Amino acid sequence: MGRLDGKVALITGGARGMGKSHARHFAAEGARVVVGDVLDAKGAAVAGEVGGVYVHQDVTSEADWTAAVGATLDAYGKIDVLINNAGILRHGRIAEMDPAEFRRVLDVNLVGCWLGVHFVAPAMIAAGGGSIVNVSSIEGFAGAAGLSAYSASKFGIRGITRSAAQELGPSGIRVNSVHPGGVMTSMAIAAAGQLTDVDPGAFLKALPIARFAEPIEISRLVAFLASDESSYTTGAEFLADGGLLAGPGY
């Protein structure tokens, strides 16, 4: 028996990184998975691997959200879980960053999350409930030089999560956010390479758990929040950061 047996989950940004890990882990826990992404070949490969369905999905597109929800309902008849995982990161100091890049990050990370709740909620309400997990970041708690756009979007996800939890709780829908720290994905590694004023060794040494996370470690937390085991949990924020925000290690 898996903790997600019988659940149907739509996972955005599921073609690689944490989203790919979520899809694999959800399938292993018994869920039927729909993978949404703009990377069609990679997304289709993940869906094929887990025995699920792939949909082309730009999370900033209302038409793509409508299509993704429709494809999920056509394939499985319901949506129990939404994982708002899709996200991008752009590095640039505020005085130097192109405003168009700032807006693009907000569109994908923040507006995309809002659209997910907006378009999936009616199907969940009709089914009598569900669970939405919004993937934020530790940058949603503490900003960093060069990451103003990313941090603004991830702070905003906290607000969407709390508002949605208030609005949807009476309909049996729980909404929570997950805030990973350093995770071994291609996006995180590329971002770390751009932060030239950060000493990776000193950063790791300061962590109570002195290493980066593997994607599966985040997926296990996301699966718990998607499952009925977290049935009394909503509007909450879950850090998975190796203790980074616990305070200085001295």
Backbone bond lengths (Angstrom), bond angles and torsions (degrees), N, CA, C in turn:
res aa  C-N    CA-C-N  psi(-1)  N-CA   C-N-CA  omega(-1)  CA-C   N-CA-C  phi
1 M - - - 1.458 - - 1.525 109.87 -
2 G 1.342 116.87 130.57 1.450 121.58 175.74 1.510 110.44 -99.40
3 R 1.322 116.82 155.32 1.458 119.98 -178.42 1.525 111.80 -70.28
4 L 1.359 117.75 -12.01 1.461 120.76 179.39 1.522 112.48 -116.30
5 D 1.321 117.32 20.32 1.465 120.77 179.61 1.528 110.48 -54.51
6 G 1.316 115.83 130.32 1.454 121.39 177.28 1.510 115.40 83.98
7 K 1.332 118.09 -6.50 1.450 121.32 -178.75 1.536 110.65 -85.01
8 V 1.324 115.11 147.61 1.460 122.03 172.95 1.522 107.55 -113.62
9 A 1.332 117.08 124.32 1.460 121.80 -173.75 1.525 110.72 -123.52
10 L 1.327 115.90 130.39 1.465 122.69 170.46 1.518 107.80 -101.04
11 I 1.325 116.36 121.86 1.460 122.31 -175.96 1.519 108.56 -118.97
12 T 1.335 116.98 116.32 1.461 119.61 178.44 1.531 110.01 -86.08
13 G 1.319 115.59 154.09 1.462 119.62 -176.79 1.512 111.85 61.21
14 G 1.333 115.80 37.64 1.458 120.22 -172.25 1.512 115.88 -89.04
15 A 1.338 117.56 5.30 1.463 119.70 -174.21 1.514 113.71 -80.35
16 R 1.337 117.35 -22.02 1.460 119.62 -176.12 1.523 109.53 -157.95
17 G 1.330 115.88 176.00 1.457 121.42 174.67 1.519 113.43 58.42
18 M 1.317 115.53 -139.88 1.461 119.95 -178.09 1.523 111.47 -63.02
19 G 1.335 117.35 -36.53 1.460 119.09 -179.73 1.514 112.46 -61.47
20 K 1.318 116.88 -41.31 1.465 121.38 176.53 1.529 110.31 -62.42
21 S 1.332 115.86 -42.25 1.457 120.33 177.63 1.524 111.13 -62.78
22 H 1.330 116.73 -42.54 1.467 120.18 178.50 1.527 110.11 -60.18
23 A 1.330 116.91 -45.83 1.466 120.02 -178.83 1.523 111.48 -59.90
24 R 1.318 116.26 -45.50 1.465 119.75 179.70 1.528 111.44 -63.30
25 H 1.333 115.96 -45.08 1.456 119.12 -176.64 1.520 111.42 -69.27
26 F 1.316 117.13 -39.75 1.464 120.05 178.84 1.524 110.29 -61.96
27 A 1.336 116.44 -43.16 1.461 119.13 178.45 1.529 111.10 -63.05
28 A 1.319 116.56 -40.62 1.460 120.58 178.65 1.522 111.57 -64.06
29 E 1.334 116.54 -27.91 1.464 121.01 179.17 1.529 112.44 -90.63
30 G 1.339 116.66 7.54 1.455 119.76 171.87 1.510 116.45 102.67
31 A 1.340 118.28 0.18 1.459 120.58 -178.12 1.527 110.80 -80.53
32 R 1.319 114.30 154.21 1.459 121.34 167.02 1.529 106.59 -95.79
33 V 1.311 115.93 129.69 1.456 121.06 -165.29 1.522 111.78 -117.34
34 V 1.330 114.94 135.89 1.460 122.16 169.18 1.525 106.89 -113.63
35 V 1.318 115.77 123.12 1.460 123.10 -178.35 1.518 108.90 -99.81
36 G 1.332 116.73 121.60 1.452 121.61 174.93 1.511 110.64 -109.87
37 D 1.344 116.67 137.72 1.471 120.33 178.60 1.514 108.67 -171.41
38 V 1.323 116.30 170.22 1.464 121.80 172.85 1.522 111.24 -99.54
39 L 1.320 117.40 -8.74 1.468 122.39 178.18 1.526 107.42 -91.31
40 D 1.322 116.13 86.00 1.458 120.58 -166.85 1.521 114.18 -61.65
41 A 1.319 117.82 -47.09 1.465 119.34 -177.14 1.528 111.07 -64.43
42 K 1.317 116.52 -45.95 1.461 120.26 -179.57 1.531 111.05 -67.64
43 G 1.322 116.51 -41.79 1.459 119.65 -179.89 1.517 111.98 -64.30
44 A 1.345 116.31 -42.28 1.461 120.01 178.46 1.522 111.13 -63.69
45 A 1.345 116.09 -36.32 1.467 120.02 178.79 1.527 111.15 -64.98
46 V 1.328 116.93 -41.82 1.464 120.28 177.90 1.528 110.30 -64.05
47 A 1.329 116.28 -45.87 1.466 119.47 179.54 1.521 111.18 -60.62
48 G 1.333 116.59 -41.50 1.454 119.39 177.70 1.513 112.50 -63.60
49 E 1.330 115.87 -39.34 1.464 120.81 179.84 1.519 111.84 -61.76
50 V 1.343 117.42 -38.65 1.469 120.68 -175.13 1.530 112.72 -98.03
51 G 1.335 116.26 5.42 1.453 119.69 179.22 1.511 113.27 70.88
52 G 1.337 116.28 30.82 1.447 120.71 -177.04 1.510 113.07 -111.74
53 V 1.323 115.22 -157.72 1.460 123.43 -176.78 1.524 108.24 -121.01
54 Y 1.333 115.95 139.47 1.464 120.04 174.87 1.513 110.02 -107.24
55 V 1.354 116.20 139.55 1.458 121.64 172.73 1.524 108.57 -130.91
56 H 1.332 115.92 136.11 1.463 119.10 172.63 1.518 107.30 -69.74
57 Q 1.339 116.31 124.59 1.458 118.99 -174.59 1.515 112.49 -146.50
58 D 1.314 115.01 108.10 1.459 122.52 167.03 1.526 105.08 -88.91
59 V 1.318 117.43 114.10 1.468 119.98 -172.24 1.523 112.97 -69.57
60 T 1.340 117.86 -9.40 1.463 119.85 175.49 1.529 111.54 -86.74
61 S 1.326 117.57 -6.41 1.460 122.93 -174.96 1.521 111.47 -99.03
62 E 1.307 116.75 120.13 1.461 120.48 177.01 1.528 110.92 -63.44
63 A 1.330 116.63 -38.39 1.464 120.10 178.90 1.524 111.11 -63.50
64 D 1.336 117.07 -39.34 1.464 120.03 179.07 1.520 111.42 -67.95
65 W 1.322 117.75 -36.30 1.471 120.06 175.65 1.518 110.82 -63.78
66 T 1.322 116.39 -44.40 1.460 119.85 177.58 1.523 110.97 -58.87
67 A 1.338 116.18 -43.37 1.462 120.91 179.70 1.521 111.70 -66.10
68 A 1.340 117.01 -40.30 1.471 120.26 -178.91 1.522 111.31 -65.76
69 V 1.322 116.39 -43.74 1.464 119.52 177.65 1.523 109.67 -63.91
70 G 1.339 116.96 -43.80 1.457 120.03 179.18 1.515 112.72 -61.82
71 A 1.329 116.76 -41.72 1.462 120.24 179.52 1.524 111.32 -64.66
72 T 1.337 116.38 -38.07 1.466 120.10 178.98 1.523 110.64 -65.81
73 L 1.319 116.27 -44.74 1.468 120.04 179.74 1.525 110.83 -67.10
74 D 1.325 117.04 -37.70 1.469 119.65 178.49 1.517 111.08 -64.62
75 A 1.328 116.32 -39.73 1.466 120.13 -176.48 1.517 112.48 -76.60
76 Y 1.349 116.97 -40.57 1.456 119.77 -169.12 1.529 114.75 -127.61
77 G 1.320 117.53 -8.76 1.457 120.34 174.33 1.508 116.45 84.17
78 K 1.338 117.27 -2.93 1.460 120.28 -177.99 1.517 109.64 -166.82
79 I 1.339 115.43 168.10 1.468 122.11 170.09 1.521 106.93 -132.76
80 D 1.318 116.33 116.77 1.458 121.24 177.88 1.519 112.56 -95.80
81 V 1.339 115.93 -29.49 1.463 120.61 -170.78 1.525 109.40 -138.55
82 L 1.330 115.81 135.05 1.458 121.97 168.75 1.511 108.31 -120.19
83 I 1.328 116.81 127.02 1.451 122.24 172.95 1.525 107.91 -110.19
84 N 1.330 116.23 104.00 1.462 121.72 176.98 1.523 108.01 -80.59
85 N 1.327 115.07 85.06 1.459 120.88 -172.50 1.527 113.17 -105.49
86 A 1.329 118.25 -24.40 1.460 121.09 -174.06 1.520 111.14 -59.08
87 G 1.311 116.12 138.03 1.462 119.87 179.58 1.516 111.32 -168.89
88 I 1.336 115.13 157.09 1.461 121.29 176.32 1.525 108.49 -131.17
89 L 1.310 115.54 161.97 1.459 121.36 179.50 1.519 108.35 -133.30
90 R 1.322 115.31 131.46 1.460 120.82 174.35 1.526 108.44 -127.05
91 H 1.327 116.37 132.03 1.454 121.34 -178.79 1.520 109.62 -98.28
92 G 1.315 116.36 135.06 1.453 120.24 176.69 1.516 110.66 173.46
93 R 1.307 116.90 134.03 1.460 120.41 177.82 1.525 109.65 -71.61
94 I 1.329 115.62 149.14 1.458 121.42 -170.43 1.528 111.79 -55.07
95 A 1.321 117.25 -44.25 1.468 120.80 -176.36 1.522 112.70 -68.15
96 E 1.341 116.29 -17.14 1.457 120.19 -174.10 1.532 113.13 -113.75
97 M 1.304 117.90 -15.39 1.464 121.32 -172.85 1.526 110.93 -75.09
98 D 1.321 116.03 140.45 1.456 121.81 174.45 1.533 108.23 -68.54
99 P 1.322 119.07 125.43 1.467 120.61 179.36 1.528 113.11 -55.22
100 A 1.328 117.15 -30.78 1.462 119.69 177.85 1.526 111.26 -63.74
101 E 1.333 117.42 -35.99 1.456 121.05 177.28 1.528 110.65 -67.26
102 F 1.339 116.00 -40.82 1.462 120.13 177.00 1.529 110.05 -58.58
103 R 1.331 116.11 -47.90 1.469 119.95 -178.75 1.530 111.27 -64.13
104 R 1.324 116.65 -36.40 1.468 120.06 -179.57 1.523 111.25 -62.79
105 V 1.331 116.82 -42.99 1.467 120.24 178.28 1.529 110.46 -62.33
106 L 1.330 116.78 -43.64 1.461 119.38 178.70 1.531 111.10 -64.17
107 D 1.330 116.75 -39.26 1.464 119.78 -179.50 1.524 111.43 -61.16
108 V 1.325 116.66 -47.21 1.466 120.21 -177.18 1.522 111.13 -72.81
109 N 1.319 116.89 -51.99 1.456 120.48 -170.37 1.520 113.44 -77.69
110 L 1.327 116.75 -41.31 1.458 120.64 -173.01 1.523 112.45 -99.22
111 V 1.330 117.12 -54.32 1.463 119.32 178.39 1.528 110.16 -63.22
112 G 1.332 116.62 -39.08 1.457 119.78 177.80 1.513 112.60 -59.62
113 C 1.318 116.94 -39.08 1.466 121.54 176.73 1.527 110.54 -64.87
114 W 1.329 116.26 -46.29 1.474 120.54 179.63 1.529 111.05 -60.67
115 L 1.330 116.08 -43.51 1.460 119.42 179.11 1.520 111.41 -62.65
116 G 1.328 116.81 -36.10 1.454 119.48 177.58 1.508 112.19 -59.95
117 V 1.320 116.71 -48.97 1.467 120.51 177.73 1.521 109.84 -60.88
118 H 1.318 116.34 -44.53 1.465 122.18 -177.17 1.525 112.11 -58.72
119 F 1.332 116.37 -46.58 1.456 119.58 -173.77 1.526 114.01 -84.70
120 V 1.317 117.79 -25.75 1.465 120.21 -177.92 1.532 111.70 -88.37
121 A 1.319 117.41 -30.21 1.465 120.63 -175.51 1.528 113.62 -53.25
122 P 1.333 120.79 -45.12 1.469 118.17 -178.97 1.528 114.03 -58.68
123 A 1.348 116.50 -40.11 1.468 119.07 178.83 1.517 111.13 -66.21
124 M 1.337 116.51 -38.96 1.461 119.80 177.99 1.519 111.31 -67.96
125 I 1.322 117.02 -40.61 1.465 120.06 178.01 1.524 109.97 -60.75
126 A 1.339 116.77 -43.60 1.461 120.82 179.97 1.525 111.68 -62.52
127 A 1.346 115.68 -32.05 1.471 120.43 -179.07 1.520 112.82 -84.76
128 G 1.330 117.52 -8.63 1.460 120.30 178.44 1.516 115.02 96.15
129 G 1.323 117.61 7.81 1.462 118.56 176.95 1.506 113.25 146.81
130 G 1.321 115.04 179.96 1.450 121.01 179.98 1.511 111.22 167.66
131 S 1.320 116.04 -173.99 1.457 121.98 -179.83 1.515 109.30 -135.80
132 I 1.333 116.19 131.63 1.452 122.94 175.71 1.526 107.94 -116.83
133 V 1.320 115.88 128.44 1.458 121.24 177.00 1.524 107.94 -118.88
134 N 1.319 115.62 118.30 1.454 121.80 179.19 1.524 109.12 -99.65
135 V 1.327 116.57 122.94 1.459 121.03 -177.71 1.526 108.72 -88.04
136 S 1.320 116.02 110.94 1.453 123.27 176.57 1.519 108.03 -103.23
137 S 1.305 118.38 -132.75 1.465 122.19 -175.53 1.520 108.51 -171.32
138 I 1.326 116.97 164.64 1.457 118.47 169.38 1.523 110.56 -62.72
139 E 1.354 116.68 -21.34 1.465 119.55 176.04 1.527 111.23 -69.69
140 G 1.311 117.15 -7.23 1.448 121.72 171.36 1.520 112.51 -83.52
141 F 1.322 116.81 -2.96 1.464 122.59 176.33 1.525 112.09 -116.50
142 A 1.321 116.24 -32.65 1.459 120.68 -176.61 1.519 109.00 -143.47
143 G 1.328 116.37 124.10 1.453 119.62 -179.97 1.516 112.12 -74.74
144 A 1.331 114.91 168.41 1.457 121.00 177.12 1.519 108.34 -141.73
145 A 1.310 116.92 146.49 1.454 121.18 177.83 1.521 110.08 -56.60
146 G 1.309 116.36 131.79 1.452 121.02 178.82 1.509 114.87 87.97
147 L 1.331 117.43 -3.33 1.470 120.77 -176.92 1.529 111.93 -124.40
148 S 1.333 116.80 34.54 1.465 119.48 -176.94 1.522 112.18 -61.71
149 A 1.320 118.22 -41.51 1.458 121.12 -178.41 1.531 110.57 -66.55
150 Y 1.314 115.32 -48.66 1.468 120.15 179.93 1.523 110.57 -61.28
151 S 1.327 116.26 -46.16 1.455 120.14 -178.84 1.521 111.32 -63.82
152 A 1.342 117.45 -42.93 1.464 120.21 178.64 1.523 111.13 -59.25
153 S 1.329 116.01 -41.91 1.469 119.20 179.82 1.516 111.54 -66.32
154 K 1.327 117.39 -38.79 1.455 120.51 -176.84 1.530 111.89 -76.74
155 F 1.345 118.01 -32.63 1.458 119.67 170.01 1.524 109.43 -61.92
156 G 1.322 117.24 -42.44 1.455 121.54 -178.65 1.516 113.33 -61.96
157 I 1.321 117.08 -34.62 1.468 120.49 178.34 1.517 110.81 -60.37
158 R 1.323 116.94 -33.33 1.468 119.55 177.54 1.530 110.58 -62.09
159 G 1.328 116.73 -40.58 1.460 119.99 179.44 1.518 112.23 -67.35
160 I 1.336 116.51 -44.06 1.464 119.67 176.31 1.518 110.52 -58.08
161 T 1.324 116.41 -44.32 1.461 121.32 -177.77 1.519 111.39 -60.14
162 R 1.310 116.71 -47.12 1.460 119.80 -177.16 1.527 111.39 -68.22
163 S 1.323 116.81 -40.83 1.459 119.48 178.50 1.527 111.06 -65.31
164 A 1.329 115.71 -44.37 1.462 119.74 -179.52 1.520 111.64 -64.09
165 A 1.325 116.58 -37.23 1.470 119.61 177.82 1.526 110.57 -61.01
166 Q 1.333 116.55 -41.07 1.460 120.60 178.58 1.529 111.07 -65.62
167 E 1.319 115.96 -44.05 1.455 120.37 -175.04 1.530 112.85 -72.61
168 L 1.321 117.04 -37.70 1.458 120.82 -169.76 1.522 114.38 -100.18
169 G 1.338 116.86 -12.92 1.461 119.29 179.03 1.520 113.87 -53.49
170 P 1.334 118.97 -44.49 1.469 119.43 179.85 1.528 113.65 -61.83
171 S 1.330 117.24 -19.08 1.465 121.18 178.00 1.524 112.49 -95.11
172 G 1.330 116.50 8.60 1.455 120.61 177.59 1.514 114.70 82.06
173 I 1.327 116.46 17.90 1.467 120.54 -179.51 1.514 109.24 -107.36
174 R 1.316 116.01 124.62 1.463 122.00 177.79 1.520 109.24 -98.67
175 V 1.330 116.43 141.96 1.461 121.68 -179.18 1.519 108.98 -133.88
176 N 1.318 116.40 120.67 1.461 121.83 -178.66 1.524 109.92 -134.82
177 S 1.319 116.20 163.41 1.467 120.39 177.88 1.520 110.73 -123.54
178 V 1.329 114.26 148.22 1.466 122.89 179.30 1.526 107.39 -118.30
179 H 1.338 115.80 137.53 1.462 121.57 -173.93 1.526 110.40 -126.16
180 P 1.344 116.61 85.61 1.460 118.90 179.45 1.526 111.91 -71.96
181 G 1.322 114.79 152.73 1.455 121.23 168.71 1.515 108.57 -93.09
182 G 1.322 117.48 -134.95 1.453 120.99 179.59 1.514 111.71 -72.37
183 V 1.315 117.16 120.75 1.458 123.22 -179.67 1.521 108.41 -123.77
184 M 1.313 117.17 141.72 1.455 122.05 -176.58 1.530 110.66 -77.75
185 T 1.341 114.95 76.66 1.454 121.64 173.13 1.525 108.42 -124.26
186 S 1.333 115.94 163.95 1.461 119.76 -178.32 1.522 111.32 -62.85
187 M 1.337 118.03 -36.58 1.456 120.80 -179.97 1.523 110.98 -65.97
188 A 1.325 116.65 -43.51 1.458 120.38 -179.30 1.525 111.25 -67.05
189 I 1.311 116.99 -39.89 1.465 120.49 179.86 1.529 110.27 -65.17
190 A 1.343 116.15 -42.10 1.458 119.87 178.67 1.526 110.71 -64.09
191 A 1.328 116.41 -40.44 1.461 120.28 179.71 1.513 110.91 -64.94
192 A 1.316 116.82 -41.31 1.456 120.43 179.99 1.524 111.01 -61.65
193 G 1.330 116.20 -34.02 1.445 119.94 179.19 1.514 113.71 -67.83
194 Q 1.341 116.25 -22.74 1.462 120.88 179.91 1.525 112.41 -85.45
195 L 1.328 116.74 -19.55 1.461 119.90 -178.28 1.522 109.27 -87.07
196 T 1.296 116.40 77.20 1.461 121.61 -172.06 1.527 112.79 -71.29
197 D 1.337 117.39 -16.23 1.461 119.63 -179.41 1.523 112.53 -92.85
198 V 1.341 117.06 9.72 1.459 121.89 179.22 1.521 109.06 -111.54
199 D 1.313 116.52 130.66 1.467 122.48 176.78 1.531 107.92 -89.40
200 P 1.343 119.31 107.96 1.464 121.05 -177.02 1.527 113.06 -57.70
201 G 1.323 116.48 -38.48 1.459 119.33 -179.72 1.507 112.11 -64.21
202 A 1.324 117.36 -44.09 1.463 121.10 178.29 1.519 111.08 -66.38
203 F 1.329 115.73 -37.06 1.465 120.27 178.48 1.523 110.44 -60.41
204 L 1.332 116.49 -49.47 1.461 119.92 -178.73 1.528 111.51 -65.49
205 K 1.319 116.02 -39.73 1.461 119.94 -178.45 1.523 111.53 -61.70
206 A 1.329 117.08 -30.19 1.460 121.10 -178.64 1.523 112.90 -76.87
207 L 1.323 117.81 -13.04 1.465 120.84 -177.72 1.524 110.98 -80.49
208 P 1.337 118.64 135.90 1.466 120.13 171.70 1.531 111.93 -57.27
209 I 1.349 116.92 -39.02 1.464 121.59 171.33 1.525 105.24 -105.84
210 A 1.308 116.27 98.00 1.462 122.14 -164.22 1.528 113.35 -82.13
211 R 1.323 115.83 65.21 1.461 121.45 176.45 1.522 108.15 -165.96
212 F 1.329 115.85 166.85 1.452 120.85 171.06 1.528 109.24 -82.27
213 A 1.320 115.96 157.29 1.459 120.90 178.97 1.518 111.03 -81.34
214 E 1.309 115.45 151.66 1.455 121.19 166.11 1.534 107.61 -85.80
215 P 1.327 118.97 146.67 1.460 120.35 -178.05 1.530 114.32 -53.46
216 I 1.323 117.32 -35.44 1.467 119.75 -178.62 1.526 111.77 -61.79
217 E 1.326 117.09 -27.90 1.463 119.41 179.80 1.525 111.57 -68.32
218 I 1.305 116.96 -29.96 1.454 121.02 174.23 1.530 109.56 -78.46
219 S 1.312 116.63 -39.04 1.467 120.98 -179.04 1.524 111.74 -60.49
220 R 1.313 117.33 -36.45 1.475 119.58 178.94 1.525 111.49 -63.69
221 L 1.322 116.19 -39.61 1.461 120.45 177.56 1.520 110.58 -67.12
222 V 1.320 116.90 -43.80 1.462 121.35 178.81 1.532 110.26 -61.20
223 A 1.318 117.04 -41.50 1.465 121.03 179.38 1.525 111.37 -64.39
224 F 1.317 117.58 -38.93 1.469 120.70 176.61 1.525 110.27 -59.20
225 L 1.329 116.61 -44.82 1.464 119.99 -179.02 1.522 111.72 -69.89
226 A 1.317 117.00 -28.43 1.467 120.60 176.97 1.518 112.18 -75.81
227 S 1.307 116.79 -22.08 1.467 121.31 -173.06 1.519 112.58 -88.87
228 D 1.325 114.81 168.65 1.465 120.55 177.80 1.522 112.36 -71.66
229 E 1.331 117.29 -9.24 1.462 120.00 178.24 1.525 111.65 -67.07
230 S 1.323 116.95 -20.02 1.472 121.06 178.93 1.530 110.77 -106.68
231 S 1.317 116.46 36.15 1.467 122.38 -169.95 1.523 114.78 -64.33
232 Y 1.333 118.95 -17.83 1.475 120.90 179.57 1.528 111.18 -110.37
233 T 1.305 116.32 22.38 1.456 121.40 -175.60 1.521 110.13 -118.31
234 T 1.329 116.64 118.05 1.461 120.96 174.82 1.526 110.02 -153.65
235 G 1.322 115.63 153.40 1.460 120.89 -178.22 1.510 113.77 67.78
236 A 1.333 116.82 19.41 1.465 121.45 -173.48 1.525 110.99 -105.62
237 E 1.329 114.40 159.80 1.460 122.69 -177.22 1.523 109.18 -122.48
238 F 1.333 115.71 124.21 1.456 121.11 -174.17 1.517 110.75 -115.63
239 L 1.336 115.48 115.12 1.454 121.65 176.97 1.526 110.49 -84.01
240 A 1.324 115.20 135.86 1.470 121.31 172.04 1.519 106.36 -134.55
241 D 1.340 114.26 75.31 1.465 119.90 -167.82 1.518 113.81 -128.36
242 G 1.322 116.99 16.30 1.461 119.09 -179.67 1.510 113.89 65.76
243 G 1.329 116.23 16.40 1.464 120.56 179.71 1.514 114.52 89.12
244 L 1.343 117.22 9.85 1.458 120.71 -175.31 1.525 112.56 -56.09
245 L 1.315 117.63 -43.28 1.457 120.59 -176.53 1.520 113.10 -91.49
246 A 1.327 117.10 9.40 1.446 120.36 178.40 1.528 111.50 -71.61
247 G 1.329 116.36 -21.64 1.457 120.62 -179.46 1.512 110.32 133.31
248 P 1.322 117.94 168.82 1.467 121.79 179.76 1.522 111.31 -64.52
249 G 1.320 114.05 140.72 1.465 119.33 -176.86 1.527 112.21 -86.25
250 Y 1.330 116.80 60.76 1.447 117.76 176.94 1.533 108.85 -144.46
